[in-house]
Amino acid sequence: MSTVRIYQKDQYETVNQSLVTAVIQKDGVDVIACRESVFFPEGGGQPSDTGTVSSAKGVFDITHAYDEDLESDVWHVTDAPAGTFEAGDEVVLTIDWDSRFCNMQRHLGEHMLSGTFDSLFGGVNRGFHMGEDYITIDIDLDGRMLTDEELDLAERTVNEAIWADLPVTVSWFDDYESSLVLPVRKQVPHDGRVSVVTVGDPDDPYDCIACCGTHPARSSETGLLAIYKCDPNKGMNRIFFDCGIKAWQKLTADSHMLYDISKRYSCSPADLGSRLDIETETLSSLKGRIAALSSYVKEAERERILAGLNEPGRTAKSACYTTELLSVDELLKLGFSVISETSDMLLLMLHPESLTCLLFSSGDAKCGDLVKEHAPAFGGKGGGRPDNARAVFGDLKKMKAFAAKLTEC
């Protein structure tokens, strides 16, 4: 005899007494089946309930519930060490109601949003995932992407239906064919019993769909639905949204963040967009000026370094230069520019801010070999080719010591 599923008759029941009918062990813990259970097993896109099981042997967490089909046992994965329970034990099963009700809000909201896309635009839900931070559905419109105006219309339409406090009923049928007496939105033939969730008047429903999940008894219990964004996905519209407490939490957090950002820019949230446009223009102008100054500095540094290398009487075949005015990438370009005008020279360029030493060679010195041979002794690491390499250090003093080892600076 399979587990009697209390949630099918009363989705608001949170506790039940029962007897353990079977026990299996997985990964060192007991997994139990019971005669009756308030626990919803994972299915239909909805996560399973979590909660506790208590008995004379103690109180243990139930971390997951699952089944094979609607006619089988519900298995409860506990954190009780293997061998704790045995068939015949009297237990009390208790679900985490906050988690259950959140899932109920989210699942009903998904039904109503999918039904809205169907009724407004002929969109078909091809995929559904209830994640921790948001829900996604994939709406197929034969390759057409939804507009912002259509998304706004769908969101407003669903919320008006939620606030209309429509009744939500669940009808059970012995087989798929029998369920077709109701105007089911999406017909998916399958074997076994079928449960159909109807929102609104069964004769003219807002939505009607086969589903094995748990849902509130009234649409108003869903609270609200918020669409976050819509992205293209394999020719379909992937809608990111949430419902109830989850949506409220995100909208509240986003609102607080909006006001915090507005304060930083000394403007109201309504003026933030125009203020950011001004900041973007200012930043773009600054970037242009910085690029011009960088080009000027690189040319000045290039002339300075080459002047030093070409001093009368200079015989050294190595040199080291340090600058904090340029980024590592800019210093790399500068190094290539300088070394291209030398012969038989080892050039080291130090960037103190990032503790990076760049090596360039126009002669016999092999930069990559030098880094591999000497950098570890100074706590550095890196590598490269014979003509150029780099080493990164954790200490400025050690980087300078490495450079001194290789050059006369």
C-alpha positions as CSV (number, residue, x, y, z in Angstrom):
1,M,0.0,0.0,0.0
2,S,1.5,3.4,-1.0
3,T,1.8,6.4,1.2
4,V,-1.4,8.4,1.7
5,R,-0.6,11.9,0.5
6,I,-2.2,14.3,2.9
7,Y,-1.2,17.4,0.8
8,Q,-3.5,16.2,-2.0
9,K,-6.5,16.7,0.2
10,D,-5.3,19.6,2.4
11,Q,-2.3,21.6,1.3
12,Y,-2.4,23.6,4.5
13,E,-1.8,20.6,6.8
14,T,1.7,20.9,8.3
15,V,1.9,17.9,10.8
16,N,0.8,14.3,10.9
17,Q,1.4,11.3,13.0
18,S,2.2,8.1,11.2
19,L,4.0,4.7,11.1
20,V,7.2,4.0,9.3
21,T,6.4,1.3,6.7
22,A,9.8,0.8,5.1
23,V,13.4,2.0,5.6
24,I,16.4,2.1,3.2
25,Q,19.9,3.4,3.8
26,K,21.6,5.9,1.4
27,D,24.9,7.7,2.0
28,G,24.9,6.7,5.7
29,V,21.5,8.0,6.6
30,D,18.0,6.5,6.9
31,V,15.4,7.1,4.1
32,I,11.9,6.3,5.4
33,A,8.5,5.7,3.9
34,C,5.4,6.3,6.0
35,R,1.8,5.2,6.0
36,E,0.6,8.9,5.7
37,S,2.6,12.0,5.0
38,V,2.1,15.8,4.7
39,F,5.4,16.0,2.7
40,F,5.2,17.0,-1.0
41,P,7.8,15.0,-3.0
42,E,9.7,16.9,-5.7
43,G,7.8,17.0,-8.9
44,G,6.1,19.1,-11.6
45,G,8.9,21.6,-11.4
46,Q,8.3,22.2,-7.6
47,P,11.0,21.5,-5.0
48,S,10.1,19.0,-2.3
49,D,9.1,20.0,1.2
50,T,11.7,20.0,4.0
51,G,11.1,19.6,7.7
52,T,11.5,17.2,10.5
53,V,10.7,13.7,11.7
54,S,10.4,13.1,15.4
55,S,10.0,9.9,17.5
56,A,11.1,8.3,20.7
57,K,14.5,8.1,19.0
58,G,14.9,11.8,18.6
59,V,14.2,14.7,16.2
60,F,15.8,14.6,12.8
61,D,15.8,16.8,9.7
62,I,14.1,15.7,6.5
63,T,16.2,17.3,3.7
64,H,14.3,16.0,0.7
65,A,11.3,13.9,-0.3
66,Y,10.8,12.0,-3.5
67,D,8.7,9.3,-5.2
68,E,8.5,7.3,-8.4
69,D,5.0,8.2,-9.3
70,L,1.7,9.3,-7.7
71,E,0.8,5.7,-6.9
72,S,4.0,4.9,-5.0
73,D,5.5,5.6,-1.6
74,V,6.8,9.0,-0.6
75,W,10.4,8.6,0.6
76,H,11.8,11.0,3.2
77,V,15.6,11.5,3.3
78,T,16.5,12.1,6.9
79,D,19.8,13.1,8.6
80,A,19.3,10.2,11.0
81,P,22.3,7.8,11.0
82,A,21.6,4.6,9.1
83,G,19.9,2.1,11.4
84,T,18.0,4.7,13.5
85,F,14.5,3.8,12.2
86,E,12.8,0.5,11.5
87,A,9.4,-0.4,10.1
88,G,6.6,0.0,12.7
89,D,8.2,3.1,14.4
90,E,5.7,5.8,15.4
91,V,6.7,9.2,14.1
92,V,5.5,12.7,13.7
93,L,6.2,14.4,10.4
94,T,6.4,18.2,10.3
95,I,7.0,20.3,7.2
96,D,8.7,23.7,7.0
97,W,5.5,25.7,6.4
98,D,7.3,28.9,5.2
99,S,9.1,27.0,2.5
100,R,5.9,25.1,1.5
101,F,3.8,28.3,1.3
102,C,6.5,30.1,-0.7
103,N,6.5,27.2,-3.2
104,M,2.7,27.3,-3.4
105,Q,2.7,31.0,-4.2
106,R,5.4,30.6,-6.8
107,H,3.8,27.5,-8.5
108,L,0.4,29.1,-8.8
109,G,2.0,32.3,-10.1
110,E,3.7,30.3,-12.8
111,H,0.5,28.7,-13.8
112,M,-1.3,32.1,-14.1
113,L,1.6,33.8,-16.0
114,S,1.9,30.9,-18.5
115,G,-1.8,30.9,-19.0
116,T,-1.7,34.7,-19.6
117,F,0.9,34.4,-22.2
118,D,-1.2,31.7,-23.9
119,S,-4.5,33.7,-23.8
120,L,-3.0,37.1,-24.7
121,F,-0.4,36.1,-27.4
122,G,-0.8,32.4,-28.1
123,G,2.5,31.6,-26.3
124,V,3.2,28.0,-25.3
125,N,5.2,27.2,-22.1
126,R,8.0,24.8,-23.2
127,G,10.0,24.8,-20.0
128,F,9.7,25.7,-16.3
129,H,12.3,25.9,-13.6
130,M,11.8,27.1,-10.0
131,G,15.2,28.3,-8.8
132,E,16.3,29.7,-5.5
133,D,16.5,33.4,-6.7
134,Y,13.9,33.4,-9.5
135,I,11.6,31.3,-11.7
136,T,12.1,30.9,-15.4
137,I,9.6,29.8,-18.1
138,D,10.4,29.4,-21.8
139,I,7.5,30.9,-23.9
140,D,7.4,29.7,-27.5
141,L,5.9,32.2,-30.0
142,D,7.3,30.6,-33.2
143,G,10.5,32.6,-33.0
144,R,8.9,36.0,-32.2
145,M,10.3,37.9,-29.2
146,L,8.0,39.6,-26.8
147,T,8.1,43.4,-26.6
148,D,8.5,45.4,-23.4
149,E,4.9,46.6,-23.8
150,E,3.7,43.0,-24.0
151,L,5.6,41.9,-21.0
152,D,4.1,44.9,-19.0
153,L,0.6,43.9,-20.2
154,A,1.1,40.3,-19.1
155,E,2.5,41.3,-15.7
156,R,-0.4,43.7,-15.1
157,T,-3.0,41.2,-16.3
158,V,-1.7,38.5,-13.9
159,N,-1.6,40.8,-10.9
160,E,-5.2,41.9,-11.6
161,A,-6.3,38.3,-11.6
162,I,-4.3,37.6,-8.4
163,W,-5.9,40.5,-6.6
164,A,-9.4,39.4,-7.9
165,D,-9.2,36.6,-5.2
166,L,-10.2,33.9,-7.7
167,P,-10.9,30.4,-6.3
168,V,-8.3,27.7,-7.0
169,T,-9.6,24.1,-7.2
170,V,-7.9,20.8,-7.8
171,S,-9.8,18.0,-9.6
172,W,-8.7,14.4,-9.7
173,F,-9.3,12.0,-12.5
174,D,-8.5,8.3,-12.9
175,D,-6.9,8.8,-16.3
176,Y,-5.9,11.4,-18.8
177,E,-8.9,11.0,-21.1
178,S,-11.3,11.7,-18.2
179,S,-9.5,15.0,-17.4
180,L,-10.3,16.4,-20.8
181,V,-13.8,17.3,-19.6
182,L,-12.1,20.4,-18.3
183,P,-10.6,23.1,-20.7
184,V,-7.0,22.1,-20.0
185,R,-4.6,24.7,-21.5
186,K,-1.8,22.3,-22.4
187,Q,-2.7,18.6,-23.1
188,V,0.1,16.2,-22.1
189,P,-1.1,12.6,-22.3
190,H,0.3,10.2,-19.6
191,D,-0.6,7.1,-17.6
192,G,-2.1,7.0,-14.2
193,R,-4.2,9.5,-12.1
194,V,-4.3,13.1,-13.2
195,S,-4.8,16.2,-11.1
196,V,-6.0,19.4,-12.8
197,V,-5.6,22.8,-11.2
198,T,-8.3,25.4,-12.2
199,V,-8.0,29.1,-11.4
200,G,-11.4,30.9,-11.4
201,D,-14.8,29.6,-12.6
202,P,-14.4,26.1,-14.0
203,D,-16.9,26.9,-16.8
204,D,-14.8,29.9,-17.8
205,P,-11.4,29.6,-16.0
206,Y,-8.6,32.1,-15.9
207,D,-6.3,29.1,-16.2
208,C,-6.7,25.3,-16.3
209,I,-3.7,23.0,-16.3
210,A,-2.7,19.5,-15.2
211,C,-0.3,19.7,-12.3
212,C,0.7,17.5,-9.3
213,G,2.1,20.4,-7.2
214,T,0.6,22.3,-4.3
215,H,-1.2,25.6,-4.7
216,P,-3.1,28.2,-2.5
217,A,-6.8,27.9,-2.3
218,R,-7.3,31.5,-3.6
219,S,-5.3,33.5,-6.1
220,S,-4.9,36.4,-3.7
221,E,-2.6,34.3,-1.5
222,T,0.0,34.5,-4.3
223,G,0.3,38.2,-3.3
224,L,2.0,39.6,-6.4
225,L,4.0,38.6,-9.5
226,A,7.0,40.5,-10.8
227,I,8.7,40.0,-14.2
228,Y,12.4,40.8,-13.9
229,K,13.6,40.4,-17.5
230,C,13.1,38.4,-20.8
231,D,16.1,37.0,-22.7
232,P,16.2,35.1,-26.1
233,N,16.7,31.4,-25.6
234,K,16.8,28.9,-28.5
235,G,14.3,30.9,-30.4
236,M,12.0,31.3,-27.4
237,N,11.4,33.9,-24.7
238,R,13.0,33.0,-21.4
239,I,11.0,34.9,-18.8
240,F,12.7,35.6,-15.4
241,F,10.1,36.4,-12.6
242,D,9.0,35.5,-9.1
243,C,5.9,35.6,-6.9
244,G,4.8,36.2,-3.4
245,I,7.3,36.6,-0.6
246,K,10.2,36.0,-3.0
247,A,9.1,38.8,-5.3
248,W,8.5,41.1,-2.4
249,Q,11.9,40.5,-1.0
250,K,13.7,41.2,-4.3
251,L,11.6,44.3,-5.1
252,T,12.3,45.6,-1.5
253,A,16.0,45.0,-1.9
254,D,16.1,46.6,-5.3
255,S,14.2,49.6,-4.0
256,H,16.6,50.1,-1.1
257,M,19.5,49.8,-3.6
258,L,17.9,52.4,-5.9
259,Y,17.5,54.9,-3.1
260,D,21.1,54.3,-1.9
261,I,22.5,55.0,-5.4
262,S,20.3,58.1,-5.7
263,K,21.7,59.4,-2.5
264,R,25.2,59.0,-3.8
265,Y,24.4,61.1,-6.8
266,S,22.4,63.6,-4.8
267,C,19.2,63.2,-6.8
268,S,15.8,61.6,-6.6
269,P,15.3,58.0,-8.0
270,A,13.2,59.6,-10.8
271,D,16.2,61.7,-11.9
272,L,18.8,59.0,-11.6
273,G,18.7,58.0,-15.3
274,S,19.5,61.6,-16.5
275,R,22.1,62.0,-13.8
276,L,23.8,58.8,-14.9
277,D,23.7,60.0,-18.5
278,I,25.7,63.1,-17.4
279,E,28.1,61.0,-15.5
280,T,28.6,58.7,-18.6
281,E,29.4,61.7,-20.8
282,T,31.8,63.1,-18.2
283,L,33.5,59.7,-17.9
284,S,33.8,59.3,-21.6
285,S,35.4,62.8,-21.8
286,L,37.9,61.8,-19.0
287,K,38.7,58.6,-20.8
288,G,39.6,60.5,-23.9
289,R,41.8,62.9,-22.0
290,I,43.5,60.0,-20.1
291,A,44.2,58.2,-23.4
292,A,45.8,61.4,-24.8
293,L,47.9,61.9,-21.7
294,S,48.9,58.2,-21.7
295,S,50.1,58.5,-25.2
296,Y,52.1,61.6,-24.3
297,V,53.6,59.9,-21.3
298,K,54.5,56.8,-23.3
299,E,56.3,58.8,-25.9
300,A,58.1,60.9,-23.2
301,E,59.2,57.8,-21.3
302,R,60.3,56.1,-24.6
303,E,62.5,59.1,-25.4
304,R,63.8,59.2,-21.9
305,I,64.7,55.5,-21.8
306,L,66.3,55.6,-25.3
307,A,68.3,58.6,-24.3
308,G,69.7,56.8,-21.3
309,L,70.5,53.7,-23.4
310,N,72.3,55.8,-25.9
311,E,74.4,57.9,-23.5
312,P,78.0,58.3,-24.8
313,G,80.3,55.7,-23.3
314,R,77.6,53.4,-22.1
315,T,78.6,49.7,-22.4
316,A,76.1,47.9,-20.2
317,K,74.0,45.3,-22.0
318,S,71.2,45.5,-19.4
319,A,69.0,48.3,-18.0
320,C,66.1,48.7,-15.6
321,Y,63.4,51.4,-15.5
322,T,60.6,52.0,-13.1
323,T,57.3,53.9,-13.6
324,E,54.0,54.2,-11.9
325,L,52.4,56.5,-14.5
326,L,51.4,53.7,-16.9
327,S,49.4,50.5,-16.6
328,V,51.1,47.1,-17.0
329,D,49.6,46.7,-20.5
330,E,50.9,50.2,-21.5
331,L,54.3,49.4,-20.0
332,L,54.3,46.2,-22.1
333,K,53.7,48.2,-25.3
334,L,56.4,50.7,-24.3
335,G,58.9,47.9,-23.6
336,F,58.3,46.4,-27.1
337,S,58.7,49.9,-28.7
338,V,62.0,50.5,-26.9
339,I,63.6,47.1,-27.3
340,S,62.9,47.2,-31.1
341,E,65.4,50.0,-31.4
342,T,68.2,48.2,-29.5
343,S,70.5,45.3,-30.2
344,D,71.9,42.8,-27.7
345,M,70.1,44.4,-24.8
346,L,68.2,43.0,-21.7
347,L,65.6,45.6,-20.6
348,L,63.6,45.3,-17.3
349,M,60.6,47.5,-16.6
350,L,59.1,47.5,-13.1
351,H,55.5,48.3,-12.2
352,P,55.5,48.8,-8.4
353,E,51.7,49.1,-8.1
354,S,51.1,45.5,-9.4
355,L,54.5,44.2,-8.3
356,T,55.2,43.2,-11.9
357,C,58.5,43.0,-13.7
358,L,58.5,42.9,-17.5
359,L,61.6,41.5,-19.3
360,F,62.5,42.3,-22.9
361,S,65.5,41.0,-24.9
362,S,67.0,41.9,-28.2
363,G,70.1,39.7,-27.8
364,D,71.2,36.4,-26.4
365,A,69.5,36.8,-23.0
366,K,66.5,34.5,-22.8
367,C,63.8,36.2,-20.8
368,G,61.6,33.2,-20.0
369,D,64.6,31.2,-18.8
370,L,65.8,34.1,-16.6
371,V,62.4,34.2,-14.9
372,K,62.2,30.5,-14.4
373,E,65.8,30.4,-13.0
374,H,65.9,33.4,-10.7
375,A,62.3,34.6,-9.8
376,P,61.5,31.7,-7.4
377,A,64.5,32.7,-5.2
378,F,62.8,36.1,-4.6
379,G,59.3,34.7,-4.1
380,G,58.3,35.5,-7.7
381,K,56.5,33.5,-10.3
382,G,55.9,33.8,-14.0
383,G,57.2,32.9,-17.4
384,G,57.4,33.8,-21.0
385,R,59.2,33.6,-24.3
386,P,62.9,34.2,-25.1
387,D,62.2,37.8,-26.3
388,N,59.8,38.8,-23.5
389,A,58.5,37.5,-20.1
390,R,57.0,38.7,-16.9
391,A,57.4,37.9,-13.2
392,V,55.0,38.8,-10.4
393,F,56.1,39.3,-6.8
394,G,54.5,39.6,-3.4
395,D,56.9,42.2,-2.1
396,L,58.4,45.4,-3.7
397,K,61.8,44.9,-2.0
398,K,62.1,41.4,-3.4
399,M,61.1,42.5,-6.9
400,K,63.8,45.1,-6.9
401,A,66.3,42.6,-5.6
402,F,65.4,40.3,-8.5
403,A,65.9,43.2,-11.0
404,A,69.3,44.0,-9.4
405,K,70.3,40.4,-9.8
406,L,69.8,40.6,-13.6
407,T,70.9,44.2,-14.3
408,E,73.3,46.8,-13.2
409,C,70.6,49.1,-11.8
